[in-house]
Amino acid sequence: MAVSSKHIPAPDLFPVRRALLSVSDKTGLVDFARALHAKGVELLSTGGTAKSIAAAGIPVRDVSEITNFPEIMDGRVKTLHPSVHGGLLAVRNDPEHVAAMEAHNITGIDLVVINLYPFEEVRYQGGDYDTTVENIDIGGPAMIRASAKNHAYVTIVTDPNDYDSVVAELEAGNGSLPYAFRQRMAGKAFARTAAYDAAISGWFAETTKEEAPLHRALAGKLHSVMRYGENPHQQAGFYLTGETRAGVATATQLQGKQLSYNNINDTDAAYELVAEFDPAKVAAVAIIKHANPCGVAEGTSLKEAYLKAYACDTVSAFGGIVALNRTLDAEAAEEIVKIFTEVIIAPDATPEAQAIVAAKKNLRLLVTGGLPDVRAPGIAAKTVAGGLLIQNRDNGNVDDLDLKVVTKRAPTEQEMIDLKFAFRVAKHVKSNAIVYVKDGATVGVGAGQMSRIDSSRIAARKAEDAAAVAGGEPLTKGSVVASDAFFPFADGLISAVEAGATAVIQPGGSMRDDEVIKAADEAGIAMVFTGMRHFRH
């Protein structure tokens, strides 16, 4: 049942006479405390925060002085006390509240400065169970929420980046803070505790392997505001979850204009794909357009891999995203900058390569320091009307599968190498996905069609277009082909055979598998079942 309100109006300006500071991140703390003291604000604090302030020669009272109770249980219990929470929650112009404060010797707290134990950092940096649990803050969120609820009288500050704003507002208000500012800080504070609780509940779900918890919370911290979303009439922002898995969210942008919403989406798709290829074994390049690969290849060098990937679809590569699984070198950079490219992302870039890219001032160059672990667990989420669809990240890997040859003819050694390559790529192509591969490079990609046979035909047509540019026959002749899901009918496979494919890799599992296998045998091609599909909608 809802609690009724007495409808006591909040004052516009409310003076700050006493502040409570208790922070884990001490960035800017001393300067802020000094500025508050200079304005006559009494400072209360706890533990390490109090020591830092006192060490700077700034007067500060320990919270235990007003609670008349020491910190106990390794600091777990210090602010959970009526003298603190009464000072935070009291409605200052409610006679009953004022009487209660006087009766129990409670003095109001007007400004609260708190940031929380670094749970997110410990979680994502792989802290052990006990360490992670110990970094769950209890008193901090309680004080934040109490202060934010009572923003009619209390200002709550949870971000060191807001310290200067507080000082400026105090200057403008002659020692008081305006209601609009208190309200804005309250909203920010509730968002912070919500994100904190989301991180904790998410960690527990992962740790206990609870596949579908009753309540699921997702949260992120604003990284940047986009000029717009997918289209100019849509607003958008880029939020970071705190996950340290290498990728576009952890990358450093060395140059180029601000990334757009579509840039980030496409760059993520490109880097996740190229991470499928072990840089210790082979150089690999993926060129992405609208979240689909238009060319992927491996080679003895990044330059060779890039040129093979580019040859797959020279038209679509224009204005694309280029992802590399090794440090960008000068040779590869020289080739990449020959056409208009939106983004290059790689684990690193040599100084020579950076100088070459710098000649294209709008071209974004991102370095990540590593590749994402394609086998790592995680979640993927999509919104629907009134809800969220949440699933585990598709971390299936063809190298981990028990591949089954189902035709009379088995693939040759080279065909098997290319089949695995093709299936790696198909995992990252929008369904229905068909990928032709020859000699470690895509030679035709069909994506996002309503029928698998249409995807097969489009991929073959792309190969014909590439052949027309290169002046030869389509490279689908003698290629292999991958399908992200089973062939529901033999017509899709027959289309691939007509394009020149000699071997096929697909999940299998159709009611008509026997019909499809028979068609493959009649055509004299090899076919392998993976037992795993890779739908990507």
C-alpha positions as CSV (number, residue, x, y, z in Angstrom):
1,M,0.0,0.0,0.0
2,A,1.4,3.4,-0.9
3,V,2.5,5.8,1.9
4,S,0.5,9.0,1.9
5,S,2.2,12.4,1.6
6,K,1.7,15.4,3.8
7,H,2.2,17.6,0.8
8,I,4.8,19.9,2.5
9,P,6.3,22.0,-0.3
10,A,10.0,21.8,-0.9
11,P,12.0,25.0,-0.6
12,D,13.7,26.3,-3.7
13,L,17.0,27.1,-2.0
14,F,18.2,25.1,0.9
15,P,21.3,26.0,2.9
16,V,24.2,23.5,3.2
17,R,25.5,23.5,6.8
18,R,26.6,20.0,7.2
19,A,28.0,17.4,4.7
20,L,28.7,13.7,5.0
21,L,31.5,12.4,2.8
22,S,32.3,8.7,2.5
23,V,33.9,7.7,-0.8
24,S,35.8,4.7,-2.3
25,D,37.1,6.7,-5.2
26,K,38.9,9.6,-3.6
27,T,39.5,11.5,-6.9
28,G,39.2,15.3,-6.2
29,L,38.1,14.6,-2.6
30,V,40.6,16.9,-0.8
31,D,40.0,19.9,-3.0
32,F,36.3,19.4,-2.7
33,A,36.4,19.1,1.1
34,R,38.6,22.2,1.3
35,A,36.1,24.2,-0.8
36,L,33.2,23.1,1.4
37,H,35.1,24.0,4.6
38,A,35.9,27.4,3.1
39,K,32.1,28.0,2.8
40,G,31.6,27.1,6.5
41,V,30.2,23.6,5.9
42,E,30.8,21.2,8.8
43,L,32.3,17.9,7.5
44,L,31.5,14.5,8.7
45,S,33.2,11.4,7.4
46,T,34.2,7.8,7.9
47,G,37.2,5.6,7.8
48,G,39.7,6.2,5.0
49,T,37.8,9.2,3.7
50,A,38.1,11.0,7.1
51,K,41.8,10.2,7.3
52,S,42.4,11.6,3.8
53,I,40.6,14.9,4.7
54,A,42.3,15.2,8.1
55,A,45.7,14.5,6.6
56,A,45.2,17.6,4.4
57,G,44.7,19.7,7.5
58,I,40.9,20.1,7.0
59,P,38.7,19.9,10.1
60,V,36.5,16.8,9.9
61,R,34.4,14.9,12.5
62,D,34.1,11.1,12.5
63,V,30.6,9.8,12.1
64,S,31.1,7.8,15.3
65,E,31.1,11.2,17.2
66,I,27.4,11.7,16.2
67,T,26.3,8.1,16.5
68,N,28.1,7.5,19.8
69,F,28.9,4.1,18.4
70,P,32.2,2.9,16.9
71,E,32.7,1.3,13.5
72,I,32.5,-2.5,14.0
73,M,32.7,-5.7,12.0
74,D,35.6,-4.5,9.8
75,G,33.8,-1.3,8.9
76,R,30.6,-3.1,7.7
77,V,28.6,-1.2,10.3
78,K,29.3,2.5,10.7
79,T,26.6,4.6,9.1
80,L,23.6,2.3,9.5
81,H,22.3,4.3,12.5
82,P,19.3,6.5,13.3
83,S,21.5,9.5,14.0
84,V,22.7,9.3,10.4
85,H,19.5,8.2,8.6
86,G,17.4,10.5,10.7
87,G,19.5,13.3,9.6
88,L,19.1,12.3,6.0
89,L,15.4,11.5,5.9
90,A,13.9,14.2,8.2
91,V,11.4,16.6,6.5
92,R,12.9,19.8,7.9
93,N,9.7,21.9,8.0
94,D,7.5,19.1,9.3
95,P,6.9,19.8,13.1
96,E,6.6,16.2,13.9
97,H,10.0,15.4,12.3
98,V,11.6,18.4,13.9
99,A,10.3,17.3,17.3
100,A,11.7,13.8,16.8
101,M,15.1,15.2,15.8
102,E,15.2,17.4,18.9
103,A,14.1,14.5,21.2
104,H,16.8,12.2,19.8
105,N,19.5,14.8,19.4
106,I,19.6,14.3,15.6
107,T,21.1,17.1,13.4
108,G,20.2,17.3,9.8
109,I,22.7,16.4,7.0
110,D,22.3,18.7,4.0
111,L,24.9,17.3,1.5
112,V,25.9,13.7,1.1
113,V,28.9,12.7,-1.0
114,I,29.2,9.0,-1.7
115,N,30.7,6.7,-4.3
116,L,30.5,2.9,-3.8
117,Y,32.8,0.0,-3.2
118,P,34.2,-0.9,-6.6
119,F,32.1,-4.0,-7.1
120,E,31.9,-3.7,-10.9
121,E,35.7,-3.4,-11.2
122,V,36.3,-6.4,-9.0
123,R,33.7,-8.5,-10.8
124,Y,35.0,-7.8,-14.3
125,Q,38.6,-8.1,-13.3
126,G,38.0,-11.7,-12.1
127,G,38.0,-11.3,-8.3
128,D,37.4,-14.5,-6.4
129,Y,34.1,-15.1,-4.8
130,D,34.8,-13.9,-1.3
131,T,36.6,-10.7,-2.5
132,T,33.7,-9.9,-4.9
133,V,31.1,-10.4,-2.1
134,E,33.1,-8.2,0.3
135,N,33.0,-5.4,-2.3
136,I,29.2,-5.3,-2.2
137,D,28.4,-1.9,-0.5
138,I,25.5,-1.9,1.9
139,G,25.7,1.4,3.8
140,G,26.5,3.4,0.8
141,P,23.4,2.6,-1.3
142,A,21.3,3.0,1.8
143,M,22.5,6.5,2.4
144,I,22.3,7.4,-1.3
145,R,18.7,6.2,-1.5
146,A,17.7,8.0,1.7
147,S,19.3,11.2,0.6
148,A,17.9,11.0,-2.9
149,K,14.4,10.4,-1.6
150,N,14.6,13.4,0.6
151,H,16.0,15.6,-2.1
152,A,13.6,18.3,-1.0
153,Y,16.3,19.1,1.6
154,V,19.3,16.9,0.9
155,T,21.7,17.0,-2.1
156,I,23.3,13.7,-3.0
157,V,26.5,13.5,-5.0
158,T,27.7,10.2,-6.4
159,D,30.1,11.2,-9.1
160,P,33.4,13.1,-8.5
161,N,32.8,14.8,-11.8
162,D,30.0,16.8,-10.1
163,Y,32.1,18.3,-7.4
164,D,32.8,21.5,-9.4
165,S,29.1,21.9,-10.2
166,V,28.3,21.7,-6.5
167,V,30.8,24.4,-5.6
168,A,29.6,26.6,-8.4
169,E,25.9,26.2,-7.3
170,L,26.9,27.0,-3.7
171,E,28.6,30.2,-5.0
172,A,25.6,31.2,-7.0
173,G,23.2,30.4,-4.1
174,N,25.3,32.1,-1.4
175,G,25.7,28.8,0.5
176,S,22.4,27.2,-0.6
177,L,21.6,24.7,-3.4
178,P,18.5,25.0,-5.6
179,Y,15.8,22.5,-5.8
180,A,16.3,21.8,-9.5
181,F,19.9,20.8,-8.8
182,R,19.0,18.6,-5.9
183,Q,16.4,16.9,-8.0
184,R,18.8,16.3,-10.8
185,M,21.4,14.8,-8.5
186,A,18.7,12.6,-6.9
187,G,17.8,11.2,-10.3
188,K,21.4,10.5,-11.1
189,A,21.9,8.8,-7.7
190,F,19.0,6.4,-8.1
191,A,20.3,5.5,-11.6
192,R,23.7,4.8,-9.9
193,T,22.3,2.5,-7.3
194,A,20.1,0.7,-9.9
195,A,23.2,0.1,-12.1
196,Y,25.1,-1.1,-9.0
197,D,22.3,-3.6,-8.0
198,A,22.1,-4.7,-11.6
199,A,25.8,-5.6,-11.6
200,I,25.4,-7.5,-8.4
201,S,22.3,-9.5,-9.4
202,G,23.9,-10.2,-12.8
203,W,27.0,-11.6,-11.1
204,F,24.9,-13.8,-8.8
205,A,23.0,-15.2,-11.8
206,E,26.2,-16.0,-13.6
207,T,27.8,-17.5,-10.5
208,T,24.9,-19.7,-9.6
209,K,24.2,-20.5,-13.3
210,E,20.6,-19.3,-13.0
211,E,19.5,-19.3,-16.6
212,A,16.3,-17.4,-16.2
213,P,16.2,-15.3,-13.0
214,L,12.8,-14.0,-12.0
215,H,14.0,-10.4,-12.3
216,R,16.7,-9.4,-14.8
217,A,18.4,-5.9,-14.6
218,L,20.7,-4.5,-17.2
219,A,22.7,-1.3,-16.8
220,G,25.4,0.8,-18.3
221,K,27.3,4.0,-17.8
222,L,27.1,6.7,-20.4
223,H,30.2,6.8,-22.6
224,S,29.0,9.3,-25.2
225,V,25.9,10.9,-26.6
226,M,25.5,10.1,-30.3
227,R,24.6,12.8,-32.8
228,Y,21.6,10.5,-33.6
229,G,20.7,6.8,-33.8
230,E,20.3,4.6,-36.8
231,N,18.4,7.6,-38.4
232,P,18.6,11.3,-37.8
233,H,15.2,11.5,-36.1
234,Q,16.3,8.9,-33.4
235,Q,18.2,9.9,-30.3
236,A,21.0,7.6,-29.0
237,G,23.7,7.1,-26.5
238,F,26.6,4.6,-26.0
239,Y,26.6,3.0,-22.6
240,L,29.4,0.8,-21.1
241,T,28.5,-2.2,-19.0
242,G,31.9,-2.5,-17.4
243,E,32.8,-5.8,-19.0
244,T,36.5,-5.9,-19.8
245,R,36.2,-8.2,-22.8
246,A,38.2,-6.5,-25.6
247,G,36.2,-4.8,-28.3
248,V,34.7,-1.5,-29.4
249,A,33.6,-0.6,-25.9
250,T,37.1,-0.9,-24.5
251,A,38.9,0.5,-27.5
252,T,41.0,3.7,-27.6
253,Q,40.2,5.9,-30.6
254,L,43.5,7.2,-31.9
255,Q,42.1,9.4,-34.6
256,G,39.1,10.3,-36.7
257,K,35.7,11.9,-36.1
258,Q,33.2,10.7,-33.5
259,L,31.8,7.3,-33.9
260,S,28.2,7.1,-34.9
261,Y,25.6,4.6,-33.6
262,N,25.9,2.6,-36.8
263,N,29.7,2.8,-36.7
264,I,29.7,1.2,-33.2
265,N,27.2,-1.5,-34.2
266,D,29.1,-2.4,-37.3
267,T,32.5,-2.2,-35.7
268,D,31.4,-4.6,-33.0
269,A,30.2,-7.0,-35.6
270,A,33.5,-6.8,-37.5
271,Y,35.7,-7.3,-34.5
272,E,33.6,-10.2,-33.1
273,L,34.0,-11.9,-36.5
274,V,37.7,-11.4,-37.0
275,A,38.3,-12.7,-33.4
276,E,37.3,-16.1,-34.6
277,F,40.7,-16.4,-36.3
278,D,43.7,-17.1,-34.0
279,P,46.3,-14.4,-34.7
280,A,49.1,-16.9,-33.6
281,K,48.2,-19.1,-36.6
282,V,47.0,-16.7,-39.3
283,A,46.5,-13.1,-40.2
284,A,42.8,-12.3,-40.8
285,V,40.7,-9.4,-42.0
286,A,37.0,-8.8,-42.0
287,I,35.3,-6.1,-44.0
288,I,31.7,-5.3,-42.7
289,K,28.9,-3.3,-44.1
290,H,25.6,-2.9,-42.2
291,A,26.6,-5.5,-39.7
292,N,27.2,-8.2,-42.4
293,P,30.5,-9.3,-43.8
294,C,31.2,-8.4,-47.5
295,G,34.6,-10.0,-47.4
296,V,36.6,-12.1,-44.9
297,A,40.0,-13.7,-45.6
298,E,43.1,-15.1,-44.0
299,G,46.7,-14.9,-45.3
300,T,50.3,-14.9,-44.4
301,S,50.1,-11.1,-43.9
302,L,47.4,-8.6,-43.1
303,K,48.0,-7.1,-46.6
304,E,47.4,-10.4,-48.3
305,A,44.3,-11.1,-46.1
306,Y,42.9,-7.6,-46.8
307,L,43.3,-7.9,-50.6
308,K,41.6,-11.3,-50.6
309,A,38.7,-10.0,-48.4
310,Y,38.4,-6.9,-50.6
311,A,38.2,-9.0,-53.8
312,C,35.1,-10.7,-52.5
313,D,32.9,-7.6,-53.0
314,T,34.8,-4.4,-54.1
315,V,31.5,-2.5,-54.4
316,S,30.2,-3.1,-50.9
317,A,33.6,-2.6,-49.2
318,F,33.3,1.1,-50.0
319,G,32.5,2.9,-46.8
320,G,32.9,-0.3,-44.7
321,I,34.5,-1.3,-41.4
322,V,37.8,-3.1,-41.5
323,A,38.7,-5.4,-38.6
324,L,42.1,-7.1,-38.2
325,N,43.2,-9.8,-35.8
326,R,46.8,-8.5,-35.6
327,T,48.6,-5.2,-35.2
328,L,47.9,-3.0,-38.1
329,D,51.1,-2.5,-40.1
330,A,52.1,0.0,-42.8
331,E,51.7,-2.5,-45.7
332,A,48.1,-3.2,-44.7
333,A,47.3,0.4,-43.9
334,E,48.5,1.6,-47.3
335,E,46.0,-0.8,-49.0
336,I,43.1,0.0,-46.7
337,V,43.3,3.8,-47.2
338,K,43.1,3.4,-50.9
339,I,39.3,3.4,-50.7
340,F,36.9,5.2,-48.4
341,T,36.7,3.4,-45.1
342,E,34.7,4.4,-42.0
343,V,36.6,2.6,-39.3
344,I,39.7,0.4,-38.8
345,I,39.8,-1.7,-35.6
346,A,42.8,-3.8,-34.5
347,P,44.5,-4.9,-31.4
348,D,47.2,-2.3,-32.0
349,A,48.8,-0.2,-34.8
350,T,52.4,0.5,-35.6
351,P,53.6,4.1,-35.6
352,E,54.1,3.8,-39.3
353,A,50.6,2.6,-39.9
354,Q,49.2,5.3,-37.7
355,A,51.0,7.9,-39.8
356,I,49.5,6.5,-43.0
357,V,46.0,6.5,-41.6
358,A,46.5,10.0,-40.2
359,A,46.4,11.3,-43.8
360,K,42.7,10.5,-43.8
361,K,41.6,12.8,-40.9
362,N,38.0,11.5,-40.7
363,L,39.0,7.8,-40.7
364,R,38.5,6.4,-37.2
365,L,41.3,4.2,-36.0
366,L,40.6,2.1,-32.9
367,V,43.0,-0.1,-31.0
368,T,41.8,-2.5,-28.3
369,G,44.9,-4.1,-26.8
370,G,43.6,-7.6,-27.6
371,L,40.9,-9.7,-29.2
372,P,37.6,-10.7,-27.6
373,D,37.4,-14.3,-26.4
374,V,34.9,-15.8,-28.7
375,R,34.3,-18.7,-26.3
376,A,33.7,-16.4,-23.3
377,P,30.2,-16.6,-21.7
378,G,28.0,-13.5,-21.7
379,I,24.5,-12.3,-22.6
380,A,22.9,-10.7,-25.6
381,A,19.7,-8.6,-25.3
382,K,17.1,-7.1,-27.6
383,T,14.1,-5.0,-26.8
384,V,10.5,-5.8,-27.8
385,A,7.3,-4.0,-27.0
386,G,7.0,-4.1,-23.3
387,G,9.9,-6.5,-22.7
388,L,13.4,-7.7,-23.1
389,L,14.7,-10.8,-24.9
390,I,17.9,-12.1,-23.2
391,Q,20.0,-15.0,-24.2
392,N,23.5,-16.3,-23.8
393,R,26.0,-15.0,-26.3
394,D,26.6,-17.4,-29.2
395,N,30.0,-18.6,-28.2
396,G,29.8,-21.9,-30.2
397,N,33.0,-22.6,-32.1
398,V,33.4,-25.0,-35.0
399,D,36.7,-26.3,-33.6
400,D,34.9,-27.6,-30.6
401,L,32.2,-29.5,-32.6
402,D,32.0,-33.2,-33.5
403,L,31.8,-32.8,-37.3
404,K,30.0,-35.7,-39.1
405,V,30.6,-36.5,-42.8
406,V,27.2,-37.7,-44.1
407,T,27.9,-38.2,-47.8
408,K,29.7,-40.9,-49.6
409,R,32.5,-38.6,-50.4
410,A,34.5,-37.1,-47.6
411,P,35.9,-33.6,-47.9
412,T,39.6,-33.2,-48.9
413,E,42.0,-31.7,-46.4
414,Q,41.8,-28.3,-48.1
415,E,38.0,-28.5,-48.4
416,M,37.7,-29.2,-44.6
417,I,39.9,-26.2,-43.8
418,D,37.7,-24.0,-46.0
419,L,34.5,-25.5,-44.6
420,K,35.5,-24.6,-41.1
421,F,36.5,-21.1,-42.3
422,A,33.1,-20.7,-44.0
423,F,31.2,-21.9,-40.9
424,R,33.1,-19.4,-38.7
425,V,32.0,-16.6,-41.0
426,A,28.4,-17.8,-41.4
427,K,28.0,-17.5,-37.6
428,H,28.3,-13.7,-38.1
429,V,26.1,-13.3,-41.2
430,K,22.4,-12.3,-40.7
431,S,20.1,-15.2,-41.4
432,N,19.4,-16.8,-43.7
433,A,23.2,-17.0,-44.3
434,I,25.1,-18.7,-47.1
435,V,28.9,-18.2,-47.4
436,Y,31.1,-19.5,-50.2
437,V,34.8,-19.8,-49.4
438,K,37.8,-20.8,-51.5
439,D,41.5,-20.9,-50.3
440,G,40.9,-19.1,-47.0
441,A,38.7,-16.3,-48.4
442,T,35.0,-15.6,-48.9
443,V,34.1,-15.5,-52.5
444,G,30.3,-15.0,-52.1
445,V,28.1,-14.0,-49.2
446,G,24.3,-14.1,-49.1
447,A,22.7,-12.6,-46.0
448,G,19.3,-11.8,-44.4
449,Q,17.0,-13.3,-47.0
450,M,13.6,-14.8,-46.2
451,S,14.5,-18.1,-48.0
452,R,17.8,-19.9,-48.0
453,I,17.8,-20.5,-51.7
454,D,17.6,-16.7,-52.3
455,S,20.6,-16.3,-50.0
456,S,22.4,-18.9,-52.0
457,R,21.6,-17.2,-55.3
458,I,22.6,-13.8,-54.0
459,A,26.0,-15.2,-52.8
460,A,26.6,-16.7,-56.2
461,R,25.6,-13.5,-58.0
462,K,28.0,-11.6,-55.8
463,A,30.8,-14.0,-56.9
464,E,29.8,-13.4,-60.5
465,D,30.0,-9.6,-60.0
466,A,33.4,-10.0,-58.3
467,A,34.6,-12.1,-61.3
468,A,33.5,-9.5,-63.7
469,V,35.6,-6.9,-61.9
470,A,38.6,-9.2,-61.7
471,G,38.3,-10.5,-65.2
472,G,37.9,-14.2,-64.6
473,E,35.4,-16.9,-63.8
474,P,33.5,-16.8,-60.5
475,L,35.5,-18.2,-57.6
476,T,32.5,-20.2,-56.5
477,K,33.8,-22.7,-59.0
478,G,35.6,-25.2,-56.8
479,S,34.6,-23.5,-53.6
480,V,32.9,-24.8,-50.4
481,V,29.7,-23.4,-48.9
482,A,28.4,-23.0,-45.4
483,S,24.8,-22.5,-44.3
484,D,24.0,-21.2,-40.8
485,A,21.0,-23.6,-40.5
486,F,19.9,-26.7,-42.2
487,F,18.6,-26.8,-45.8
488,P,14.9,-27.4,-45.5
489,F,14.8,-28.6,-49.1
490,A,17.4,-29.9,-51.5
491,D,16.9,-26.8,-53.8
492,G,19.2,-24.7,-51.7
493,L,22.0,-27.2,-51.9
494,I,21.4,-27.7,-55.6
495,S,21.7,-24.0,-56.1
496,A,25.1,-24.1,-54.4
497,V,26.2,-27.0,-56.6
498,E,25.2,-25.1,-59.7
499,A,27.4,-22.2,-58.5
500,G,30.3,-24.6,-58.4
501,A,30.6,-25.7,-54.8
502,T,32.2,-29.0,-54.2
503,A,31.6,-29.4,-50.4
504,V,29.0,-28.2,-47.9
505,I,28.9,-27.6,-44.2
506,Q,25.6,-27.2,-42.4
507,P,24.0,-28.0,-39.0
508,G,21.7,-30.8,-40.3
509,G,18.5,-31.6,-38.4
510,S,15.9,-31.2,-41.1
511,M,13.1,-33.6,-41.7
512,R,14.4,-33.8,-45.2
513,D,18.0,-34.4,-44.4
514,D,17.9,-37.7,-46.3
515,E,16.7,-35.9,-49.4
516,V,19.4,-33.3,-49.1
517,I,22.1,-36.0,-48.5
518,K,20.9,-37.9,-51.6
519,A,21.1,-34.7,-53.7
520,A,24.7,-34.2,-52.5
521,D,25.7,-37.7,-53.3
522,E,24.1,-37.5,-56.8
523,A,26.1,-34.3,-57.4
524,G,29.3,-36.0,-56.1
525,I,30.0,-33.4,-53.4
526,A,31.0,-33.8,-49.8
527,M,28.7,-32.7,-46.9
528,V,29.4,-32.2,-43.2
529,F,26.9,-31.8,-40.4
530,T,27.9,-29.7,-37.4
531,G,25.0,-30.3,-35.1
532,M,25.0,-26.6,-34.2
533,R,23.2,-23.8,-36.0
534,H,24.1,-20.1,-35.9
535,F,20.9,-18.1,-36.5
536,R,21.6,-14.3,-36.3
537,H,18.5,-12.1,-36.6
